Amino acid sequence: GQTLESRIGSDRGPETWPWFHRLGALLGELHTHTRNWVIPSGFVRHRLDIDGLVGETPFWGRFWDSALLDDQEKRLLLSAREWATARLYDLQANGALFGLIHADSHLDNVLISGDRLGLIDFDDCCYGWLAFDMCVALHSSWGHADFASIRDHFLAGYEMQHALQADILQQLDLFLLLRSLQLVSWREMRPDIAANLRKELWMPKLAQDIQKALAS
């Protein structure tokens, strides 16, 4: 089948927003299922909890120490790590929803069948915050002029299948940045794919997003 990425490409105009509504509903349906699923004995997956995201040995690597970064950039990402760690402890204390997630629902892993969507590639399935799962799906749209509308369509679809927490927008702000940080390590681990993603194409936005977060 066709992927959602191949269907809409870089387009994020209003004609694409119904797809994000459907994608939100798909993630909401998945989360409802996993929260009600009786986990079989011996089922083990990694955890994208505080240690798994920003601990000394995160699952996706020490993004703040990446060989792709110069010393100034490493200091900036270390500051982002410290900022994110404090916010994650706050989320954990406030009961942000945590459970079994897909963890890799970017648009190339979303298949279209008629007007329905489905997910593939469950290799990265793990335990994590539900809002992080949403942010993987939304991340390629982050920074687009219409991102707020895209996000709102996604959340409206999600809420048809799974309740949203009152602080969901704050959770998304945190996990969108964490997804960007995670991708720094991914680029280092996958030079075959990342070769076409020169640092000047992604580092300026990441630096701007970190500085905005640190000032918040």
N, C-alpha and C positions, 0 to 999 in steps of 0.2 A: 504494500500500500504506500501511498504518498505520505511523507512526513509533513507536519505543520510548518516546519522550517522551509521546506521546499515550496509549500503552497504560498506562504506570505512573504518569505525572504526578509528584507529589511523594512518592508512596508509596515507601518503602524497606524495608518489612517483609519477613520471611523468604520470603513467597510471590514476591517479586521477585528474589530472589538467583539462581535459575537463569538468569534473563535476563542477569545480569552474568557468569555462568559462560560463557554462549554468546557474549557480547560479548568477553570475554577471548580465547576461542578464535578469534573472527573477527579480532581484531587480531594474534594470534599467527600465524594463517595468512597474513595480509597481509604481516607482517614476514618470514616465511620466504620468501614469494614474491619480495618486493622485494630481499632479500639474495641471491637466486639469479638474479635477472633480469639479462640482458645489456642494459645501457643502450645504446640506439641513438645513433649519431652525431648531434650537434646537439641532444640532449635537455638542456635547461637549466631548473633550478628554483632558487628562492632558498634560502638556508641559515639555519636557526634554530640557528646555532652560538653561540659566546660573543658575537661582535659582533652577530649577528642578534637575540639576546635582551636583552643588557644593554650593548651598545656605545654609542658616542656617538649613533648614529642607528639604533636597533633597527628591525627590519622593521615592528613594530606601533606604533612611536612611543616617545617619551621619557616613559614612565609616571610617572617621578618629577618631571616638570615639567608635568603635566597641568593644564589650566585648571579642572578639576573640584576641585582640591585647594587647601586653604589653605596658608599658609607652613609651619605645623607639620607638616601631613601630607606636604608635599613633602620636608621634612627626614627624616621617618620612611621614606618610600619611597626616598630616596637612600641611607639606611643599609641598606635591604633590597637595593638594587642592589649595593652594595659587598659585602655578605655573600654574595649569590648569585654574584657574579663569582668570588670566592675559591673557592666550592664547585664551580663549573663547571670551573675550572682543575684542581681536584683530581680531578673525575670524568674529565676528558679525560686526565690523566696516568695514571689507573688503568684506562683502557681501556673506559670505558662505551660500550655499543654505539650506533653512530651510522650512519644510513643514510636511505633514502628512506621517508618517512612520510606518512600521510594528513593529520595536523595539525589536523583539525577534526571529530573523531569524537564530538562531543557527541550526546546522545540524539535530537535532532531530525534528525540526519543518519544515523540507523540505521533501516532499514526492516525490518518483520517480514513474513515469508512462511511461514505455518504455524508451525513451531517453529524456523525458520531465520532468520538475520539477514543483512542486506547493508548496505553503505555507499554513500552517495550524496555528491555535492558534493565533488569532488576539486580544486576551484579553489585551495585552500591547500596542496595537496601540495607537499612540499619535502624538503630534507635536514635531518635533525634527530636528536636522541637518541630512541631507541625508547621510553624511559621517559616522555619528554614526550608522545608519542602516547598512551600508556596514561592519562596524567593528564588529557588532554582528555576522555577517556571517563568517567573517575572523578570529575571535578571537581564536578559537580552533586550528588554524594553526600557530598562532603567536609564534615565538620562534623556529619553525621548521627550519632545515637547508635550506630547499627549499622555505621558506616563500616568498621571493621576486618573485620567479617564480609563485607560487600560486596566490599571489596578482596581478601580471601582467596579468595572465590568467583571473582572476575575472574582472579586470578593462577593459580588452579588450572586454569581453562579455557585461559588463555594458554599455560601450560606443556605442555598437550597438543599444542600446535602449534609452540612455539618455546621454546628453553631460557631460563631466567631466570638472571641473574647473582646472585652471592651477596649483593651489597649493594643489591638491588633496592628494599628498603624505604627505605633512605636516599635512593636516587635519586628515588623517588616523593615523599618529603617535600619535596625541593628543587623538583621540577617542579610539584607542586601549588601551591606558593606562587608560582612563576614564572607559572603560568597565571592566578592571581588578579591578579598585577601586569600581565600582558598585557591583561587584560580592562578595566583602568582606561583604557588608551589606546583600546581598542575602543569603550567607552561614549562617549568624547569624540568619536570619529569617526562614531558612529552615533546621533546625538541622536534620530532618529526612532524607534529601537527603545528606546534607553536612557531615554527620557522617563519611562517607568513604573518605572524602577529608581532611585529616589531614593537619594542618597548614604547617608542614614541606614539604608538597608536592607542596604548592603554594606560600608561603611567600617569600622564597629566590628569586624566579624569580621576584616577584612583587617588592621587595626591590631593586633588580638590575635594573629593568626597571625604577623605580622612580629616582634612583641615576643617571642613564644615562640621563633622561629627565632634571633633575635639572642642570646637567653639560652642557646642550646644549645651 
